[in-house]
Amino acid sequence: MTLDQIAVGEEARITKVGGEGELRCRLLDMGLIPKTIVKVRKVAPMGDPIEIHLRGYELTIRKEDAGKIEVSQL
């Protein structure tokens, strides 16, 4: 399952961060690293972007990027 498939209000644990090159480094730099618990807070009306809560802050990422982050539900 990937982060873009999690429903609003649900929590999940990151298991793997995909992507290549700069994209992967950018995702890791934003705190999206394995074993981190994230909660989906909001989804924009058209479904993109997605706002998530992790490590005490809110982060908004594109749905396409969220699809590269594998998670497991808690």
Biopython code that builds the backbone (N, CA, C, O; Angstrom):
import numpy as np
from Bio.PDB.StructureBuilder import StructureBuilder

atoms = [
    (1, "MET", "N", (0.849, -1.167, 0.000)),
    (1, "MET", "CA", (0.000, 0.000, 0.000)),
    (1, "MET", "C", (0.897, 1.233, 0.000)),
    (1, "MET", "O", (1.981, 1.220, 0.583)),
    (2, "THR", "N", (0.441, 2.293, -0.654)),
    (2, "THR", "CA", (1.216, 3.526, -0.704)),
    (2, "THR", "C", (0.493, 4.652, 0.030)),
    (2, "THR", "O", (-0.701, 4.551, 0.313)),
    (3, "LEU", "N", (1.209, 5.707, 0.331)),
    (3, "LEU", "CA", (0.676, 6.807, 1.128)),
    (3, "LEU", "C", (-0.542, 7.463, 0.489)),
    (3, "LEU", "O", (-1.434, 7.923, 1.200)),
    (4, "ASP", "N", (-0.595, 7.513, -0.827)),
    (4, "ASP", "CA", (-1.740, 8.147, -1.484)),
    (4, "ASP", "C", (-3.021, 7.323, -1.361)),
    (4, "ASP", "O", (-4.092, 7.815, -1.715)),
    (5, "GLN", "N", (-2.944, 6.092, -0.872)),
    (5, "GLN", "CA", (-4.112, 5.231, -0.721)),
    (5, "GLN", "C", (-4.694, 5.269, 0.695)),
    (5, "GLN", "O", (-5.725, 4.647, 0.951)),
    (6, "ILE", "N", (-4.055, 5.982, 1.609)),
    (6, "ILE", "CA", (-4.528, 6.074, 2.992)),
    (6, "ILE", "C", (-5.661, 7.096, 3.066)),
    (6, "ILE", "O", (-5.577, 8.166, 2.462)),
    (7, "ALA", "N", (-6.714, 6.766, 3.801)),
    (7, "ALA", "CA", (-7.861, 7.667, 3.941)),
    (7, "ALA", "C", (-7.558, 8.784, 4.941)),
    (7, "ALA", "O", (-6.686, 8.649, 5.800)),
    (8, "VAL", "N", (-8.290, 9.878, 4.814)),
    (8, "VAL", "CA", (-8.137, 11.009, 5.722)),
    (8, "VAL", "C", (-8.418, 10.556, 7.153)),
    (8, "VAL", "O", (-9.412, 9.877, 7.414)),
    (9, "GLY", "N", (-7.540, 10.934, 8.070)),
    (9, "GLY", "CA", (-7.694, 10.591, 9.473)),
    (9, "GLY", "C", (-6.988, 9.314, 9.892)),
    (9, "GLY", "O", (-6.876, 9.042, 11.087)),
    (10, "GLU", "N", (-6.511, 8.528, 8.947)),
    (10, "GLU", "CA", (-5.829, 7.276, 9.269)),
    (10, "GLU", "C", (-4.331, 7.496, 9.435)),
    (10, "GLU", "O", (-3.751, 8.417, 8.860)),
    (11, "GLU", "N", (-3.724, 6.627, 10.235)),
    (11, "GLU", "CA", (-2.276, 6.663, 10.439)),
    (11, "GLU", "C", (-1.637, 5.452, 9.780)),
    (11, "GLU", "O", (-2.271, 4.410, 9.613)),
    (12, "ALA", "N", (-0.379, 5.605, 9.412)),
    (12, "ALA", "CA", (0.373, 4.511, 8.811)),
    (12, "ALA", "C", (1.849, 4.696, 9.134)),
    (12, "ALA", "O", (2.286, 5.787, 9.499)),
    (13, "ARG", "N", (2.604, 3.624, 8.997)),
    (13, "ARG", "CA", (4.049, 3.657, 9.224)),
    (13, "ARG", "C", (4.742, 3.509, 7.866)),
    (13, "ARG", "O", (4.409, 2.615, 7.089)),
    (14, "ILE", "N", (5.689, 4.376, 7.591)),
    (14, "ILE", "CA", (6.443, 4.311, 6.336)),
    (14, "ILE", "C", (7.339, 3.082, 6.368)),
    (14, "ILE", "O", (8.066, 2.863, 7.337)),
    (15, "THR", "N", (7.289, 2.278, 5.307)),
    (15, "THR", "CA", (8.132, 1.089, 5.223)),
    (15, "THR", "C", (9.243, 1.244, 4.181)),
    (15, "THR", "O", (10.317, 0.658, 4.319)),
    (16, "LYS", "N", (8.974, 2.047, 3.127)),
    (16, "LYS", "CA", (9.978, 2.208, 2.078)),
    (16, "LYS", "C", (9.716, 3.510, 1.327)),
    (16, "LYS", "O", (8.568, 3.853, 1.044)),
    (17, "VAL", "N", (10.785, 4.226, 1.010)),
    (17, "VAL", "CA", (10.673, 5.450, 0.224)),
    (17, "VAL", "C", (11.272, 5.169, -1.143)),
    (17, "VAL", "O", (12.459, 4.868, -1.269)),
    (18, "GLY", "N", (10.431, 5.272, -2.166)),
    (18, "GLY", "CA", (10.869, 5.014, -3.534)),
    (18, "GLY", "C", (11.326, 6.288, -4.215)),
    (18, "GLY", "O", (11.724, 7.254, -3.563)),
    (19, "GLY", "N", (11.263, 6.274, -5.510)),
    (19, "GLY", "CA", (11.725, 7.419, -6.289)),
    (19, "GLY", "C", (13.202, 7.265, -6.596)),
    (19, "GLY", "O", (13.875, 6.360, -6.103)),
    (20, "GLU", "N", (13.676, 8.165, -7.417)),
    (20, "GLU", "CA", (15.080, 8.108, -7.811)),
    (20, "GLU", "C", (15.724, 9.477, -7.712)),
    (20, "GLU", "O", (15.060, 10.502, -7.864)),
    (21, "GLY", "N", (17.000, 9.484, -7.460)),
    (21, "GLY", "CA", (17.802, 10.700, -7.494)),
    (21, "GLY", "C", (17.326, 11.786, -6.558)),
    (21, "GLY", "O", (17.132, 11.561, -5.363)),
    (22, "GLU", "N", (17.139, 12.990, -7.130)),
    (22, "GLU", "CA", (16.784, 14.160, -6.333)),
    (22, "GLU", "C", (15.449, 14.010, -5.622)),
    (22, "GLU", "O", (15.293, 14.471, -4.491)),
    (23, "LEU", "N", (14.481, 13.367, -6.276)),
    (23, "LEU", "CA", (13.171, 13.197, -5.657)),
    (23, "LEU", "C", (13.281, 12.401, -4.367)),
    (23, "LEU", "O", (12.723, 12.800, -3.344)),
    (24, "ARG", "N", (13.983, 11.297, -4.402)),
    (24, "ARG", "CA", (14.134, 10.463, -3.209)),
    (24, "ARG", "C", (14.863, 11.230, -2.104)),
    (24, "ARG", "O", (14.463, 11.170, -0.941)),
    (25, "CYS", "N", (15.908, 11.936, -2.453)),
    (25, "CYS", "CA", (16.645, 12.726, -1.463)),
    (25, "CYS", "C", (15.758, 13.808, -0.860)),
    (25, "CYS", "O", (15.820, 14.061, 0.343)),
    (26, "ARG", "N", (14.934, 14.448, -1.684)),
    (26, "ARG", "CA", (14.039, 15.500, -1.192)),
    (26, "ARG", "C", (13.016, 14.922, -0.219)),
    (26, "ARG", "O", (12.742, 15.526, 0.819)),
    (27, "LEU", "N", (12.447, 13.758, -0.543)),
    (27, "LEU", "CA", (11.474, 13.119, 0.344)),
    (27, "LEU", "C", (12.118, 12.757, 1.688)),
    (27, "LEU", "O", (11.526, 12.980, 2.745)),
    (28, "LEU", "N", (13.317, 12.202, 1.641)),
    (28, "LEU", "CA", (14.023, 11.845, 2.874)),
    (28, "LEU", "C", (14.365, 13.085, 3.692)),
    (28, "LEU", "O", (14.251, 13.065, 4.918)),
    (29, "ASP", "N", (14.784, 14.163, 3.029)),
    (29, "ASP", "CA", (15.118, 15.404, 3.723)),
    (29, "ASP", "C", (13.905, 16.017, 4.419)),
    (29, "ASP", "O", (14.052, 16.707, 5.428)),
    (30, "MET", "N", (12.714, 15.771, 3.889)),
    (30, "MET", "CA", (11.490, 16.306, 4.495)),
    (30, "MET", "C", (11.025, 15.472, 5.679)),
    (30, "MET", "O", (10.006, 15.785, 6.294)),
    (31, "GLY", "N", (11.765, 14.407, 6.009)),
    (31, "GLY", "CA", (11.421, 13.595, 7.170)),
    (31, "GLY", "C", (10.635, 12.336, 6.847)),
    (31, "GLY", "O", (10.218, 11.616, 7.755)),
    (32, "LEU", "N", (10.433, 12.068, 5.590)),
    (32, "LEU", "CA", (9.698, 10.871, 5.186)),
    (32, "LEU", "C", (10.669, 9.695, 5.104)),
    (32, "LEU", "O", (11.078, 9.284, 4.018)),
    (33, "ILE", "N", (11.029, 9.165, 6.267)),
    (33, "ILE", "CA", (11.977, 8.068, 6.320)),
    (33, "ILE", "C", (11.295, 6.826, 6.896)),
    (33, "ILE", "O", (10.309, 6.944, 7.623)),
    (34, "PRO", "N", (11.809, 5.646, 6.580)),
    (34, "PRO", "CA", (11.202, 4.410, 7.098)),
    (34, "PRO", "C", (11.045, 4.425, 8.612)),
    (34, "PRO", "O", (11.871, 4.990, 9.328)),
    (35, "LYS", "N", (9.986, 3.803, 9.086)),
    (35, "LYS", "CA", (9.582, 3.661, 10.489)),
    (35, "LYS", "C", (8.917, 4.908, 11.054)),
    (35, "LYS", "O", (8.539, 4.914, 12.226)),
    (36, "THR", "N", (8.761, 5.964, 10.259)),
    (36, "THR", "CA", (8.079, 7.174, 10.710)),
    (36, "THR", "C", (6.568, 6.971, 10.602)),
    (36, "THR", "O", (6.079, 6.436, 9.607)),
    (37, "ILE", "N", (5.837, 7.399, 11.622)),
    (37, "ILE", "CA", (4.378, 7.312, 11.596)),
    (37, "ILE", "C", (3.832, 8.611, 11.013)),
    (37, "ILE", "O", (4.211, 9.703, 11.436)),
    (38, "VAL", "N", (2.940, 8.478, 10.042)),
    (38, "VAL", "CA", (2.322, 9.638, 9.402)),
    (38, "VAL", "C", (0.802, 9.524, 9.508)),
    (38, "VAL", "O", (0.244, 8.428, 9.563)),
    (39, "LYS", "N", (0.155, 10.679, 9.534)),
    (39, "LYS", "CA", (-1.309, 10.716, 9.571)),
    (39, "LYS", "C", (-1.780, 11.625, 8.446)),
    (39, "LYS", "O", (-1.301, 12.751, 8.314)),
    (40, "VAL", "N", (-2.711, 11.143, 7.640)),
    (40, "VAL", "CA", (-3.262, 11.953, 6.559)),
    (40, "VAL", "C", (-4.277, 12.914, 7.173)),
    (40, "VAL", "O", (-5.268, 12.487, 7.765)),
    (41, "ARG", "N", (-4.021, 14.215, 7.027)),
    (41, "ARG", "CA", (-4.883, 15.232, 7.638)),
    (41, "ARG", "C", (-5.945, 15.734, 6.668)),
    (41, "ARG", "O", (-7.120, 15.818, 7.024)),
    (42, "LYS", "N", (-5.541, 16.067, 5.444)),
    (42, "LYS", "CA", (-6.468, 16.651, 4.473)),
    (42, "LYS", "C", (-6.091, 16.203, 3.068)),
    (42, "LYS", "O", (-4.942, 15.862, 2.786)),
    (43, "VAL", "N", (-7.083, 16.214, 2.209)),
    (43, "VAL", "CA", (-6.850, 15.995, 0.781)),
    (43, "VAL", "C", (-7.564, 17.121, 0.058)),
    (43, "VAL", "O", (-8.722, 17.410, 0.361)),
    (44, "ALA", "N", (-6.907, 17.752, -0.876)),
    (44, "ALA", "CA", (-7.494, 18.859, -1.616)),
    (44, "ALA", "C", (-8.748, 18.383, -2.365)),
    (44, "ALA", "O", (-8.878, 17.192, -2.648)),
    (45, "PRO", "N", (-9.664, 19.293, -2.685)),
    (45, "PRO", "CA", (-10.917, 18.906, -3.340)),
    (45, "PRO", "C", (-10.746, 18.066, -4.613)),
    (45, "PRO", "O", (-11.564, 17.186, -4.879)),
    (46, "MET", "N", (-9.730, 18.319, -5.374)),
    (46, "MET", "CA", (-9.506, 17.543, -6.598)),
    (46, "MET", "C", (-8.600, 16.330, -6.345)),
    (46, "MET", "O", (-8.231, 15.623, -7.283)),
    (47, "GLY", "N", (-8.246, 16.093, -5.082)),
    (47, "GLY", "CA", (-7.445, 14.929, -4.723)),
    (47, "GLY", "C", (-5.949, 15.150, -4.699)),
    (47, "GLY", "O", (-5.199, 14.232, -4.368)),
    (48, "ASP", "N", (-5.500, 16.332, -5.038)),
    (48, "ASP", "CA", (-4.071, 16.604, -5.091)),
    (48, "ASP", "C", (-3.834, 18.052, -4.702)),
    (48, "ASP", "O", (-4.446, 18.913, -5.332)),
    (49, "PRO", "N", (-3.024, 18.399, -3.745)),
    (49, "PRO", "CA", (-2.086, 17.600, -2.957)),
    (49, "PRO", "C", (-2.724, 16.995, -1.701)),
    (49, "PRO", "O", (-3.922, 17.128, -1.451)),
    (50, "ILE", "N", (-1.863, 16.322, -0.923)),
    (50, "ILE", "CA", (-2.264, 15.658, 0.312)),
    (50, "ILE", "C", (-1.493, 16.300, 1.461)),
    (50, "ILE", "O", (-0.283, 16.505, 1.366)),
    (51, "GLU", "N", (-2.200, 16.620, 2.554)),
    (51, "GLU", "CA", (-1.532, 17.162, 3.738)),
    (51, "GLU", "C", (-1.392, 16.045, 4.757)),
    (51, "GLU", "O", (-2.366, 15.377, 5.103)),
    (52, "ILE", "N", (-0.166, 15.849, 5.234)),
    (52, "ILE", "CA", (0.089, 14.808, 6.232)),
    (52, "ILE", "C", (0.741, 15.425, 7.466)),
    (52, "ILE", "O", (1.354, 16.490, 7.400)),
    (53, "HIS", "N", (0.593, 14.734, 8.586)),
    (53, "HIS", "CA", (1.207, 15.157, 9.846)),
    (53, "HIS", "C", (2.264, 14.126, 10.219)),
    (53, "HIS", "O", (1.974, 12.932, 10.288)),
    (54, "LEU", "N", (3.473, 14.580, 10.455)),
    (54, "LEU", "CA", (4.547, 13.695, 10.884)),
    (54, "LEU", "C", (5.558, 14.478, 11.693)),
    (54, "LEU", "O", (5.798, 15.657, 11.433)),
    (55, "ARG", "N", (6.149, 13.821, 12.672)),
    (55, "ARG", "CA", (7.223, 14.416, 13.476)),
    (55, "ARG", "C", (6.883, 15.794, 14.032)),
    (55, "ARG", "O", (7.769, 16.633, 14.189)),
    (56, "GLY", "N", (5.597, 16.037, 14.334)),
    (56, "GLY", "CA", (5.195, 17.292, 14.938)),
    (56, "GLY", "C", (4.947, 18.441, 13.974)),
    (56, "GLY", "O", (4.781, 19.574, 14.426)),
    (57, "TYR", "N", (4.915, 18.206, 12.680)),
    (57, "TYR", "CA", (4.634, 19.281, 11.733)),
    (57, "TYR", "C", (3.755, 18.776, 10.593)),
    (57, "TYR", "O", (3.600, 17.572, 10.387)),
    (58, "GLU", "N", (3.190, 19.722, 9.866)),
    (58, "GLU", "CA", (2.335, 19.404, 8.715)),
    (58, "GLU", "C", (3.169, 19.517, 7.446)),
    (58, "GLU", "O", (4.008, 20.409, 7.312)),
    (59, "LEU", "N", (2.924, 18.603, 6.524)),
    (59, "LEU", "CA", (3.652, 18.584, 5.261)),
    (59, "LEU", "C", (2.653, 18.336, 4.146)),
    (59, "LEU", "O", (1.803, 17.453, 4.259)),
    (60, "THR", "N", (2.745, 19.098, 3.081)),
    (60, "THR", "CA", (1.866, 18.918, 1.932)),
    (60, "THR", "C", (2.713, 18.399, 0.775)),
    (60, "THR", "O", (3.712, 19.009, 0.394)),
    (61, "ILE", "N", (2.293, 17.260, 0.222)),
    (61, "ILE", "CA", (3.022, 16.682, -0.901)),
    (61, "ILE", "C", (2.058, 16.330, -2.019)),
    (61, "ILE", "O", (0.862, 16.150, -1.793)),
    (62, "ARG", "N", (2.594, 16.235, -3.224)),
    (62, "ARG", "CA", (1.772, 15.864, -4.376)),
    (62, "ARG", "C", (1.374, 14.400, -4.286)),
    (62, "ARG", "O", (2.093, 13.578, -3.718)),
    (63, "LYS", "N", (0.231, 14.095, -4.849)),
    (63, "LYS", "CA", (-0.266, 12.727, -4.834)),
    (63, "LYS", "C", (0.700, 11.796, -5.572)),
    (63, "LYS", "O", (0.900, 10.652, -5.165)),
    (64, "GLU", "N", (1.284, 12.284, -6.633)),
    (64, "GLU", "CA", (2.251, 11.495, -7.402)),
    (64, "GLU", "C", (3.452, 11.093, -6.537)),
    (64, "GLU", "O", (3.923, 9.958, -6.605)),
    (65, "ASP", "N", (3.940, 12.038, -5.725)),
    (65, "ASP", "CA", (5.063, 11.744, -4.834)),
    (65, "ASP", "C", (4.641, 10.809, -3.709)),
    (65, "ASP", "O", (5.409, 9.933, -3.310)),
    (66, "ALA", "N", (3.428, 10.986, -3.195)),
    (66, "ALA", "CA", (2.915, 10.116, -2.131)),
    (66, "ALA", "C", (2.797, 8.672, -2.621)),
    (66, "ALA", "O", (2.897, 7.735, -1.829)),
    (67, "GLY", "N", (2.588, 8.495, -3.907)),
    (67, "GLY", "CA", (2.489, 7.158, -4.491)),
    (67, "GLY", "C", (3.813, 6.406, -4.504)),
    (67, "GLY", "O", (3.837, 5.200, -4.750)),
    (68, "LYS", "N", (4.897, 7.094, -4.245)),
    (68, "LYS", "CA", (6.214, 6.468, -4.221)),
    (68, "LYS", "C", (6.628, 6.053, -2.809)),
    (68, "LYS", "O", (7.707, 5.494, -2.614)),
    (69, "ILE", "N", (5.765, 6.329, -1.825)),
    (69, "ILE", "CA", (6.079, 6.025, -0.425)),
    (69, "ILE", "C", (5.218, 4.849, 0.032)),
    (69, "ILE", "O", (3.996, 4.966, 0.124)),
    (70, "GLU", "N", (5.854, 3.726, 0.314)),
    (70, "GLU", "CA", (5.139, 2.533, 0.766)),
    (70, "GLU", "C", (4.913, 2.614, 2.268)),
    (70, "GLU", "O", (5.804, 3.000, 3.024)),
    (71, "VAL", "N", (3.702, 2.242, 2.690)),
    (71, "VAL", "CA", (3.336, 2.305, 4.101)),
    (71, "VAL", "C", (2.612, 1.026, 4.515)),
    (71, "VAL", "O", (2.120, 0.263, 3.683)),
    (72, "SER", "N", (2.566, 0.820, 5.837)),
    (72, "SER", "CA", (1.748, -0.265, 6.395)),
    (72, "SER", "C", (0.821, 0.380, 7.415)),
    (72, "SER", "O", (1.244, 1.243, 8.184)),
    (73, "GLN", "N", (-0.446, -0.036, 7.424)),
    (73, "GLN", "CA", (-1.403, 0.532, 8.362)),
    (73, "GLN", "C", (-1.107, 0.081, 9.777)),
    (73, "GLN", "O", (-0.578, -1.010, 9.990)),
    (74, "LEU", "N", (-1.446, 0.911, 10.736)),
    (74, "LEU", "CA", (-1.239, 0.592, 12.138)),
    (74, "LEU", "C", (-2.424, -0.186, 12.679)),
    (74, "LEU", "O", (-2.438, -0.550, 13.854)),
]
sb = StructureBuilder()
sb.init_structure("model")
sb.init_model(0)
sb.init_chain("A")
sb.init_seg("    ")
for serial, (resi, resn, name, xyz) in enumerate(atoms, 1):
    if name == "N":
        sb.init_residue(resn, " ", resi, " ")
    sb.init_atom(name, np.array(xyz, "f"), 0.0, 1.0, " ", f" {name:<3s}", serial, name[0])
structure = sb.get_structure()
